[in-house]
């Protein structure tokens, strides 16, 4: 039997589970790194034993050199596809797949799939609604832009980051100066230097997360969730709760139609996509996007609620394109098997985690499905200001909505010092 092999670029975050998924189809994986060292935020995710081979570029290589190095290393191998494992692997996966003649989104709009300002320009060029914006490293320029546009509030963020890092809601000139000082000149969590900041109109409406998988320019929405946030003083807001929607709901159809147009604008024809969309009085608009799997999610809980998840469907799309395409076309809009909540814990205190005394109580909730991304033992719990400082995520799944909501109230009533056993640094 012919050997089957693929390449995963930067298999961190959710992508670190792809080797096991492909193994189910008899597909071996080569792990290609986009840099000599993975970003610190993802280094704990990497397990070299999962791969048939790990290919690492040199320390001081530029991007073009890295592409050529990997092409030379992969030359002559029988490969079926190249896929990005997380945000940092998107551009290299585009380059390698295109040059190797494998299923690819191409490189023409690679930068727009990662740079939030270019993404908005690509949408506008294609006639798809986007957010008004300006890119600058000068607070005075952003202040003038805000004043001329007559915006009461704006959002300032890095051009290229992840995990809602350094996202600020700004209403005053002082807010803008504070945001620029925090962003410009900082090396962000994915290892990129923030030379500029992106200022955008603040869209007020209901936020949603929507996942899709594309094959030959046909996109299939795999799930959509409401995305509720709570404000954080001095920053922006953090996710508090996501609620799974039924695929046949009118809002899901509206979101699906908009996302399909956005994917076309970004020339995404193959593979997974993760979108954050706000719907206001004018309709949907994209506020964040990744040409990759959704990060920090429970495949187990989502499969309980949906019968599938973003990762398993992505693996199916690449491992068995014909079977995937036929199934998804016959399926129509996805069907929810049970109600589901994704609950982000929010911390108002800090300390070193020495145990999880409240986790057993959480697991006894009738709707409990999974608990992920908890601050590890010995790690530091800090007040929550963004996705990366969220102390843990709990999934609740139940066909009984009343029980689900009751369990949610019980979970939310728990204090963080009830969930986590904490000691302060001073008491070490």
N, C-alpha and C positions, 0 to 999 in steps of 0.2 A: 504494500500500500504506500502511496506517495506521502511523504512527510508534509505536514502543513505548518507554516511558520508565519509569524507577524512581528511587527515592531511596535512597541509602546514608547512614546517619548515622555519622559518625566512622569512615571507612574506613581504619583503621589496623591494625596487626598483620596477621593473615591476611586481614582484610577489604580490605586494599589491593589484593589480587589479584582481587576480585570484578568490577571494571569490565571487565577483559579477558574474564572468564568470561561475563558478560552480553552483551558485544559479539558473542560467537559466536552468540548467539540473535537478534542484531539489536536489542538493547535498549540504549538510551542511559541514562546515569546522571547524576543530579544529586547532588552531594556537599553534605550538610547537616552543619554543625558544631554540636555541643552547647555550645560555648564559643567565645569570640573567638579563643582560641589553643588548639591541641591540647596535651595533656600532653607535657612535655619528653621523656619516654621514647619517645614515638611520632612526634615531629616529623620525624625523618629518614625516616619511612615515607611521607610525603605527597608526591604528585606531581599538581599541579593540572591538568596537561595530559591526564590520563586521563579527565577529566570534561567533560561538556557545559557544566556550570556549577557554581560553588562558592558556597554561601550561608553567610555568616558573621554571627553575631549581634553586637550591640554589646558593648562591654567590660564595662559595669556592669549588664547585664540580669540580673534574677532568673529562676528556672526558668520560672515562668508567663509572663513576658514573652517569653522565648525561644520557648516553644511558640507563642504568638500571633504572634510575628514570622514564624516559619517558615510557619505556616498562611496568613498573609496573602500571603507571597511565593509560596507554592505554589498559591494559589487560582486555580481555573479551568484548571489543567493536567490533561492526561490522563495519569494515573499508574497503573501496574499494582500496585505494591507498595512498601512501605517496609521496609528491613531494617537492623539494627544491624551495623556493621562490626567493632566490638569492644566491650569491656565498658563503656566510657564512653558508648556510644550506645544502650544498651538501653532506658533509661527514656524518652528522647525518641522513639525509634522506636516504642515502645508508644503514646505519646501521639499522635503524628502519624498512625500507621496507624489508630488507633481513631477519631480525629476526622475523618479523610478517608474513612472507610467502606471501608477496604482490609483484606485479610487481617491479623488482629491477635491478639495474646495479651491485649489489653486492658490497662487501667491498674489494675485493682483490686488486683493483687498485684505491680505493678511494683517496689515498694520491696523486697519479699521476694526478688525475683530478683537483687538486688544486695547487700542488707544480710544478712550471714551469720547474724545473730541472728534477724531476721524470717523468714529462710528456714527455720530450724529450727522456729520457732513454727508456720509454715504447714504443715510436714510433720506436726507433732504434732497440730494441729487436725484434719487429714485422716486421722489414724490410721496414718500412715506413720512408721516408726521414725526417730528423730532423735537428735542428741547432746545430753546434758544440759549446761546452760550457765548463765552469769550474765554480765551486762553491767555494767561499772563503770569509774569512773576512780579508784577508791580501792583501793590494794593490800591494805589491812587487810580490806576487805569480801571480796575474792577469797580471801584467806588463810582467813578464817572459813568461807566457802562450801566450800572444798576440804576443810577439816578436818571440817565437819559431814557432807559427802557421803562422807567416808572414801576419798578418791581418793589414790593414791600419787603419780600424775603427772597434770598437766593441760597443755593447750595454750592459749597466750595469743596472740592475733593482732588485727589491726585489723578493724573491722566491714566495711570496704569498701576493698579494695586488690586488687592483682594480682601475679602472679609470685612468690608465696610470700614477699612482703616482710614482714619483721618478724614471723615466726612463731617462737615460743619454746616449747620443752618445759621445764616447770617442776616440780621436785620439792621445793624448799625455799622458805621465806618470802623468802629473799634473791633467789632466781630470779624470784619473782613481782614483787618491787619493781623489779628490773632491767628486766623486760619492760615493766611499766607506764611506767617512766621513758623507755624507748626509743620507746614507741608514742604515748602521750597527749600531745597538743600538737604533734605532727609533721604536716606536710603530706605525704601519701603520694604514690606515683608517679603515681596517676591524678588528682592535684590536689585531693583531698579532705582536710580537716582532721580528724585523729583526735581527736575529743572524748572518746571512750570506748574501752575495749578489751573484747574478747570473750574470756572464759575458758570452755573446754570440757573435758569429760572426754576423756582421751587413750584412743583406741580402738586396741587392739593386735591386728593381724591383717594379712592380705595386702591391699595397696592395688591398685586398678585405675583406669584411665581408660577412659571409655566415651563415645562420640559418638553422637548421634542426630539425625535430621531428622524433623520432624512435619508432617503435612498434614491439616487438618480433624480435629484431635484424635487422629489415628492416628500413633503414633511408630514409626519404623524405626531400629533400631540399625545404624550403619554400620561400627563396629569397636570392639573392646575389647582392651586391652593390660594386662599386668601392669605394675606401677609399683613398682620397687625403689628404696630410698633408702639413703643412708649418713648416720650421725649427724654433726653439726657441733658441736664444743664451744662452749658459750655461746649457742647458738641452738636449732635444731631438727634438721632433716635436709634433704638435697638429693637430687633425683632422680639416680640413677646409670644406670639401665637400664630400658627398656620392651621387652617382648616381645609380639609380636602373637599373639593367640589365634585359634583356629578358631571360626567362628560357631556351629557345632553342639555345641561343648563344653558340658557341663552347667553349668559355672560361668558361661558367657556367658549361658545361658538364665536362670539365677538373677539375674544382674546386670540383664538386660534387663527381667525382670518387676518388679524393684524400681524401676528407673529409670522405667518406664512409670507406676507408682503415684506416684512423686515428681513427674513432669511433670504428672499430673492434679492433684496437690495444689497445684502452683504455677500452674495454669491455663495451661500452655503448650500451645497447640494448633497453632501454626504456626512453622516455621523450625527453625534449628539449636539444639542444646544440647550442652554439654560438661560431663561429670560426673566427679568423683573420688570413688570409693566404696571403703570398707574393709569387708572381710568378716572377722568374728571368729566366736566360738563361737555367737553369737546370730544370725548372718546378716549381710546387707548393711546399711550405713548411709552416707548421703551426708556427705562431709567438705568438699567444695567444689563449686561449681557456677557455670556461666555460661550465660545464655540467648543464646548467640552461638557463632560458630565457635571451634574450638580455636585457640589462639595458638601461635606458634613451632612450626610443623610443616612438613615437606616434602611438598608435594602430589605431586611427582615420585616420591619413594620409596614413598609410600603407594599410589600408583596402580600401581607395579610389583608391590607385594605383594597388592593387592586388586582391581585393575582399575578402581578409583574412589578418591575421597577425600572427606573431609567437605565440602570447598569445592565440588567439582564436583557433588556430589549436592544440596547446598543450592541452587546455581544452577539445576539442573535442576528442583527442586521449584517454584521461583518462575517460571521461564521457560516450563515445560511441565507444569503441575500434573497434567493427565490422564495424560500419558505416564509421568511419574514415579511416580504412584500405581499405575498398572497394572503397571509393571515391578517395583516393590518388593513388591507383594502376590504376584506370581508367583515372585519370587526366593526368598522365605523367608529363613532365616538367611543372613547374608553368608558367602561362601566365600573362604578364603585361597588365593591363587594361589602364594604362596611364603612361606617363613619370613622374619621381619623383626625386626630389633633397632633400637631408637632409643637411641643411646649418648650420654649427656651427659658431656662432659669435665669434670673436676674439678681445679681449680688449687689448689696449696698455696703459691704464690709470686706475686709481683707484678712489674710492669715495664711499660714502654711497648713495644707490639708494632711491630716494624720489618719483619717478614716471617713467612712460614709455611714453614720448611724441611722440616717433617715432612708437609706436606699431600700432596706427590707420593707419598710412601711410603704414606700412607693411601689415596690414590686407586688405587694398584696392588693393593690387597687384592681378591681375586676377588669378594668379596661387596659391595664398595663400591657404594653407590647415590647418596648425596648428602651434602654437608657444608653446614650452614647456621649462621647466627647466630654466626659467628666474630668475635671482637673485631677491629674494623677496624684497618688500618695507621694508626699514630699514636694509636690508642686505648690505654687503660690496662687491662692484665690485672691482676686483683686476686684474692686468695684467695676461693674460692667459698663463699658463705654462703646463697645463695638462687637462684631461677631466673634472675633478672636478671644475676647475677654468674657464671653458667655461661659459660666461655670459648668454647664451641662445641658443636655437636651433629652427630654422624655417624650416618647410617643405613646399615645393612648388610642386604642382601636376597639370599636364595639359597634354592633348592629343596633344597639339600643341607645338612642340619642340622649335620653334622660340619664341613664347610667353614665354615659360618657361625660356629660356636662357636670354631673355630681362629682365624678372622679377628678375632673379638672379643677373644680372649686377646692377640693380637699388638697390637691397637689399645690395649688397656688397659695393656699393658706400657710404652707410650711415655710418657716424662716430658713435662711441659708445656714445658720448655726445649728439648726435641727437636721438638715440634710448632710452637712459636712461637719466633721470634728476638726476644729481649728486651733492652732496655737500661734501666738504673735511672735515675730522675730525677736522681740525683747526678752521673751520667756524661754528662748532656746538654752 
